[in-house]
């Protein structure tokens, strides 16, 4: 399926970024980050995932496994049109989980991966085996399992960000569809189980006060991901909730950190230190 990928082009690009939004939101919420990266010399590509933003499909009702396949297709599309040698992947929350899974499936032609509050664990700390059993059982029943709505207050400590989220007609604010909740849990466990197969440079940003996606899972993933020798960094942001790049006390520093990290990966290539895996 051909995706409607938006291009945000820099005047003199040094690298490209494929940016993926999270659950219940859309690519438009990343306008500030996109503008920053474009000004810093990065071409940015983004799209609304199925059932999100302006894309078709029941609102926020998705099979996360299919969204991973969409991301692999998006990478192919971007690779066919990108104007630079280097491609970075960035994903937030559910988009972070999808981005990580996509890179595990195919690590080639990726200079580096950056994740923000990835949804590796949204179970509230349940044992992974129990999570898999409950999630797979729920998928067998038409009504699915009982779910709750995502509380916007848990997204960010900035009240303006929260109000903007609530008032954005492109955001979904109902209960999490059972299909989405179940497949996100399943893909989270499966991705965590494959962390030791990780390839390519990785940086994870996660808020210490995130109650939406467990920061402990990001720590675990980052530690396991070093098994193949890939450079991995975990940046836990003190006092930050789920959307670390929207936190007033951290957003400027984190954007600069992301820019510097990508520049460092570009320099590695220019100095003749290619990625181990393409």
C-alpha positions as CSV (number, residue, x, y, z in Angstrom):
1,X,0.0,0.0,0.0
2,X,1.4,3.4,-1.0
3,X,1.4,5.8,1.9
4,X,0.8,9.5,1.8
5,X,4.2,10.7,2.9
6,X,4.7,14.4,3.5
7,X,8.0,16.0,2.6
8,X,9.6,18.8,4.8
9,X,12.7,19.7,2.9
10,X,15.8,21.6,4.1
11,X,17.7,24.1,2.0
12,X,20.9,22.1,2.0
13,X,20.2,18.7,3.6
14,X,22.9,16.6,5.2
15,X,20.6,13.7,6.2
16,X,17.0,12.5,6.1
17,X,14.6,11.6,9.0
18,X,11.5,9.4,8.8
19,X,9.3,10.6,11.7
20,X,6.5,8.5,13.1
21,X,3.8,9.8,15.5
22,X,2.2,7.9,18.4
23,X,-1.1,6.4,19.3
24,X,-4.3,8.6,19.0
25,X,-2.4,11.6,17.5
26,X,-1.1,12.6,14.1
27,X,2.0,14.0,12.3
28,X,0.8,17.6,12.7
29,X,1.6,17.6,16.4
30,X,5.3,17.4,15.4
31,X,5.4,20.6,13.5
32,X,7.8,22.2,16.0
33,X,10.2,19.4,15.9
34,X,10.0,19.2,12.1
35,X,10.7,22.9,11.8
36,X,13.7,22.6,14.1
37,X,15.2,19.7,12.2
38,X,14.6,21.3,8.8
39,X,16.4,24.5,10.0
40,X,19.2,22.3,11.3
41,X,19.7,20.8,7.8
42,X,17.6,17.6,7.8
43,X,14.9,16.6,5.3
44,X,12.0,15.2,7.3
45,X,9.4,12.7,6.0
46,X,6.2,11.9,8.0
47,X,2.8,10.3,7.5
48,X,-0.4,9.7,9.4
49,X,-0.7,6.1,10.4
50,X,-3.9,4.1,9.4
51,X,-6.8,5.2,11.6
52,X,-5.0,8.3,12.7
53,X,-5.1,12.0,11.6
54,X,-6.2,12.3,8.1
55,X,-5.6,8.7,7.1
56,X,-8.6,6.4,6.5
57,X,-9.8,3.7,8.8
58,X,-11.7,3.4,12.1
59,X,-10.3,6.0,14.5
60,X,-7.3,4.5,16.4
61,X,-8.5,1.0,15.8
62,X,-5.4,-0.7,14.4
63,X,-3.4,-3.9,14.3
64,X,0.1,-2.8,15.3
65,X,1.6,-5.6,13.4
66,X,0.2,-4.2,10.2
67,X,1.5,-0.8,11.1
68,X,5.0,-2.2,11.3
69,X,4.6,-3.5,7.8
70,X,3.4,0.0,6.8
71,X,6.6,1.5,8.3
72,X,8.7,-0.9,6.3
73,X,6.9,0.3,3.2
74,X,7.3,3.9,4.2
75,X,11.1,3.4,4.5
76,X,11.1,2.0,0.9
77,X,9.2,5.0,-0.3
78,X,11.5,7.4,1.5
79,X,14.6,5.7,0.3
80,X,13.4,6.0,-3.3
81,X,13.0,9.8,-3.1
82,X,15.5,11.0,-0.4
83,X,18.2,13.5,-1.4
84,X,20.8,12.4,1.1
85,X,23.0,9.4,1.9
86,X,22.0,9.0,5.5
87,X,18.5,8.0,6.8
88,X,17.5,8.3,10.5
89,X,14.3,6.8,12.0
90,X,12.4,8.6,14.8
91,X,9.3,7.3,16.5
92,X,7.3,8.3,19.6
93,X,5.3,6.0,21.9
94,X,3.4,3.5,19.7
95,X,5.4,5.0,16.8
96,X,8.6,4.2,18.8
97,X,7.6,0.6,19.2
98,X,6.8,0.4,15.5
99,X,10.1,2.0,14.5
100,X,12.1,-0.3,16.8
101,X,10.3,-3.4,15.4
102,X,10.8,-2.2,11.8
103,X,14.6,-1.8,12.4
104,X,14.8,-5.2,14.0
105,X,13.1,-6.7,10.9
106,X,15.4,-4.8,8.5
107,X,18.3,-2.8,9.9
108,X,19.8,-2.0,6.5
109,X,20.3,1.5,5.1
110,X,19.6,3.1,8.5
111,X,22.2,5.5,9.9
112,X,20.6,5.6,13.4
113,X,17.3,5.2,15.3
114,X,15.9,7.6,17.9
115,X,12.9,6.7,20.1
116,X,10.8,8.8,22.4
117,X,8.8,7.1,25.2
118,X,8.5,3.9,23.1
119,X,5.6,1.7,24.0
120,X,7.6,-1.4,24.8
121,X,5.5,-2.0,27.9
122,X,2.0,-0.5,28.4
123,X,0.8,-3.3,30.7
124,X,1.5,-1.6,34.0
125,X,4.3,-4.0,35.0
126,X,2.5,-7.3,34.4
127,X,4.6,-10.4,33.7
128,X,5.2,-10.7,29.9
129,X,3.8,-14.3,29.8
130,X,0.6,-13.1,31.4
131,X,0.4,-10.1,29.1
132,X,0.7,-12.4,26.0
133,X,-1.9,-14.8,27.3
134,X,-4.4,-12.1,28.2
135,X,-3.8,-10.1,24.9
136,X,-4.1,-13.2,22.7
137,X,-7.2,-14.3,24.5
138,X,-8.8,-10.9,24.2
139,X,-8.4,-11.0,20.4
140,X,-10.5,-14.1,20.2
141,X,-13.6,-12.3,21.5
142,X,-15.5,-9.8,19.3
143,X,-16.0,-7.4,22.2
144,X,-12.3,-7.6,23.1
145,X,-11.3,-6.6,26.6
146,X,-12.4,-3.7,28.6
147,X,-10.2,-0.6,28.1
148,X,-9.9,2.9,29.3
149,X,-9.2,6.2,27.5
150,X,-5.8,7.7,27.4
151,X,-5.7,10.5,30.0
152,X,-4.3,13.6,28.3
153,X,-3.1,14.8,31.7
154,X,-0.5,12.0,31.7
155,X,1.1,13.2,28.4
156,X,2.8,16.4,29.5
157,X,3.3,18.7,32.5
158,X,2.6,21.8,30.3
159,X,-1.1,22.6,30.6
160,X,-1.1,24.3,27.2
161,X,0.1,21.1,25.5
162,X,-2.6,19.2,27.3
163,X,-5.4,21.7,26.3
164,X,-4.1,21.7,22.7
165,X,-4.3,17.9,22.7
166,X,-7.8,17.9,24.0
167,X,-9.0,20.5,21.5
168,X,-7.3,19.0,18.4
169,X,-10.1,17.4,16.3
170,X,-7.5,15.1,14.7
171,X,-6.7,13.4,18.0
172,X,-8.7,10.4,19.2
173,X,-9.9,10.8,22.8
174,X,-12.2,7.7,23.2
175,X,-11.4,4.4,24.9
176,X,-8.5,2.5,23.5
177,X,-9.9,-0.1,21.0
178,X,-9.4,-3.7,22.1
179,X,-7.6,-4.6,18.9
180,X,-5.1,-1.7,19.4
181,X,-4.5,-2.5,23.0
182,X,-4.0,-6.2,22.5
183,X,-1.7,-6.0,19.4
184,X,0.3,-3.2,21.1
185,X,0.9,-5.4,24.1
186,X,1.8,-8.4,21.9
187,X,4.2,-6.4,19.7
188,X,5.7,-4.8,22.8
189,X,6.6,-8.2,24.3
190,X,7.8,-9.6,21.0
191,X,10.0,-6.6,20.4
192,X,11.5,-6.7,23.9
193,X,12.2,-10.4,23.4
194,X,14.2,-9.6,20.3
195,X,16.2,-6.6,21.7
196,X,19.5,-8.6,21.8
197,X,19.3,-8.8,18.0
198,X,19.4,-5.0,17.7
199,X,21.6,-3.4,15.0
200,X,22.4,0.3,14.3
201,X,23.1,3.2,16.6
202,X,20.2,3.9,19.0
203,X,19.2,6.6,21.4
204,X,16.1,6.4,23.6
205,X,14.5,9.4,25.3
206,X,12.1,8.6,28.2
207,X,10.5,10.7,30.9
208,X,11.1,9.5,34.5
209,X,7.5,10.2,35.3
210,X,5.9,8.5,32.3
211,X,2.9,6.4,33.4
212,X,1.8,5.7,29.9
213,X,4.8,3.7,28.7
214,X,7.1,2.2,31.4
215,X,10.6,3.8,31.4
216,X,12.0,0.6,32.9
217,X,11.2,-1.2,29.7
218,X,13.3,1.3,27.8
219,X,16.2,0.8,30.2
220,X,15.9,-3.0,29.7
221,X,15.7,-2.7,25.9
222,X,18.7,-0.3,25.8
223,X,20.8,-2.6,27.8
224,X,19.9,-5.7,25.8
225,X,20.4,-3.9,22.5
226,X,24.1,-3.6,23.1
227,X,24.6,-7.3,22.6
228,X,25.7,-7.0,19.0
229,X,28.0,-4.1,19.7
230,X,25.8,-1.3,18.5
231,X,26.3,2.1,20.2
232,X,23.2,2.6,22.4
233,X,22.3,5.5,24.7
234,X,19.4,5.8,27.1
235,X,18.4,9.3,28.2
236,X,15.9,9.4,31.1
237,X,14.5,13.0,31.6
238,X,13.9,13.8,35.3
239,X,10.4,15.1,36.0
240,X,9.2,14.5,32.5
241,X,6.0,12.8,31.5
242,X,5.2,10.8,28.3
243,X,5.9,13.5,25.7
244,X,9.4,14.5,26.7
245,X,9.9,16.7,23.6
246,X,7.0,18.8,24.7
247,X,8.2,19.3,28.3
248,X,9.0,23.0,28.9
249,X,12.1,22.3,31.0
250,X,13.5,19.8,28.5
251,X,12.3,20.5,25.0
252,X,15.1,22.8,23.8
253,X,17.8,20.7,25.4
254,X,16.4,17.5,23.9
255,X,16.1,18.9,20.4
256,X,19.7,20.0,20.6
257,X,20.7,16.6,21.9
258,X,18.9,14.8,19.1
259,X,20.5,17.1,16.5
260,X,24.0,16.6,18.0
261,X,23.5,12.8,18.2
262,X,22.5,12.6,14.5
263,X,25.4,14.8,13.5
264,X,27.8,12.5,15.4
265,X,26.5,9.5,13.4
266,X,27.0,11.4,10.2
267,X,30.6,12.2,11.2
268,X,31.2,8.5,12.0
269,X,30.3,7.7,8.4
270,X,32.4,10.6,7.0
271,X,35.4,9.4,9.0
272,X,35.1,6.0,7.4
273,X,33.3,4.2,10.2
274,X,30.3,2.8,8.5
275,X,27.4,1.1,10.3
276,X,28.0,-2.6,10.9
277,X,24.8,-3.3,9.2
278,X,24.5,-1.0,6.2
